[in-house]
Amino acid sequence: MFSKKFNLSSYTTIKVGGVAEYFAEPQSIDEFSYLIEWANLNNQKYQIIGAGSNLLINNIFIKGLVVCTKKMKSLTIDPYSGIVEAEAGVMLPTLSSSLAKNGLQGGEWAIGIPGTLGGAIYMNAGTGNLSLAKNLISVKVINNKTHEKLEIEKKDINFEYRFSSFQSNNLAIISAKLHFEPNGNLEQLIQTTKNNLKLKTETQPYHFPSFGSVFKNPKNHYAAKLIDDLGLKGFKIGGAEISNIHSNFIINTSSASSKDIYELITVIQQKVLQKKGIYLQPEVRMVGFDYPD
Ligand SMILES: Cc1cc2nc3c(=O)[nH]c(=O)nc-3n(C[C@H](O)[C@H](O)[C@H](O)COP(=O)(O)OP(=O)(O)OC[C@H]3O[C@@H](n4cnc5c(N)ncnc54)[C@H](O)[C@@H]3O)c2cc1C
C-alpha cells in the first residue's frame, strides 16, 4: 500500500521536497483511515499533503508516513439543490469548472488555485473575501489519535484569514458537503470562470514552479507592496527568486534547493522588519524545518 524512501519533490508545486520514509496515496476513505491507524499502531509520525501547493518541504529524510490525498477525488453535484459532496483530494480548478458547468454559482474564484479541497479548507484558501467557508455545510474528518470518524458542522469551525481551526486540532479532512446557488446562467458562469483564470495567469508567475503567496498580508498592508518597496523584485538566492511579476511569490527558476527558498524567506523577513518594522508571517506551511507555527 505504500512506497518506501519516496522523493516528494514532484508532489509539491515548487518542485522541492525531501525523501519520505513511507509514502502512500489512498484511493478511498477506508484506505486513508487504515493508513492513519497503521501510523498510530506503529508509532510513526504522519503528515498529510494535498496537492503540495502551499508547502515547503525540507530536503531531508522525513521520518514516518506521508499521505497524499490527491487520489481521493469523488465529486457529486446536484444541480437542482446546489448540494455538493466532495472528497478531500478534489482539485479546486476541477470543482470550480464543474460547478460552472452545472449552473452553480459561487465557485468561480477558485479556478486558478492549484490545491485540493482538503488543503483549501485547512488553509481557508481564497481570494479577496471569498473562500469555501462561505459555501461549507459540514466537513467529515478522522481523528488522528482515536481514528474516530466525525462530521463537523460549519458553525463549529473557526475560519479566519488563511486560518481554520484544522490548523490547531488533530483532524484529517476526508470530505466536505457544500452548497452553491443553483440555476445560474451557464454561459455567464463559464465566462466569469475563464476570465478569473486569465486574470490570475496574467498577474501571477503561473509558468514557474511556486507555492502561491509566500506571506500573509499583515493588517492594513500588502506583503507584495512591502517587498516591492524595498526593491526586492528579482532578488535571488541560488535557484530561488522573488518573482518580477508578483513580489509575494518565490519562484524556482532552476533547481532551487529547499535551503535556497528558506533562506530567501528569512532574508525578506529580516529586510522588511528592519526597514518597515513589520514582521511577515509565512502563509506557506513548512515541513521538516524548526519553523515556529
Ligand atoms: C500558482 C498558485 C496560486 C495560488 N493561489 C492562491 C490563492 O489565490 N489563494 C490562496 O488562498 N492560496 C493560493 N495558493 C496556495 C495554495 O494553492 C492553497 O493554500 C491550497 O488550498 C493548498 O492546498 P493543497 O492541497 O495544495 O495543500 P498542501 O499544500 O498539500 O497542504 C497545505 C496544508 O494543508 C494540510 N492539509 C492538506 N490536506 C489536508 C487534509 N485532507 N486534512 C488535513 N490537513 C490537510 C497539510 O498538512 C498542510 O499543512 C496558490 C498556490 C499556487 C502554487
The ligand as an ORCA input file, in Angstrom:
! r2SCAN-3c Opt
* xyz 0 1
  C       0.144     29.327     -8.537
  C      -0.511     29.303     -7.180
  C      -1.572     30.151     -6.913
  C      -2.179     30.148     -5.655
  N      -3.227     30.999     -5.424
  C      -3.809     31.009     -4.215
  C      -4.908     31.903     -3.937
  O      -5.342     32.663     -4.810
  N      -5.441     31.887     -2.691
  C      -4.994     31.053     -1.717
  O      -5.538     31.077     -0.605
  N      -3.981     30.187     -1.939
  C      -3.371     30.144     -3.158
  N      -2.339     29.282     -3.383
  C      -1.863     28.419     -2.286
  C      -2.487     27.006     -2.244
  O      -2.892     26.595     -3.538
  C      -3.670     26.904     -1.289
  O      -3.300     27.202      0.032
  C      -4.283     25.492     -1.319
  O      -5.528     25.497     -0.717
  C      -3.422     24.426     -0.633
  O      -3.993     23.159     -0.907
  P      -3.097     21.861     -1.104
  O      -3.987     20.722     -1.367
  O      -2.038     22.115     -2.121
  O      -2.456     21.753      0.334
  P      -0.948     21.367      0.718
  O      -0.038     22.458      0.246
  O      -0.642     19.995      0.246
  O      -1.042     21.393      2.295
  C      -1.224     22.621      2.987
  C      -1.552     22.305      4.444
  O      -2.844     21.676      4.492
  C      -2.768     20.445      5.214
  N      -3.728     19.529      4.578
  C      -3.871     19.285      3.255
  N      -4.855     18.411      3.048
  C      -5.361     18.082      4.266
  C      -6.384     17.206      4.718
  N      -7.119     16.472      3.886
  N      -6.634     17.140      6.056
  C      -5.907     17.860      6.943
  N      -4.894     18.684      6.569
  C      -4.635     18.807      5.240
  C      -1.323     19.979      5.048
  O      -0.926     19.116      6.105
  C      -0.567     21.319      5.079
  O      -0.320     21.726      6.403
  C      -1.719     29.264     -4.653
  C      -0.637     28.391     -4.931
  C      -0.054     28.400     -6.178
  C       1.077     27.458     -6.466
*
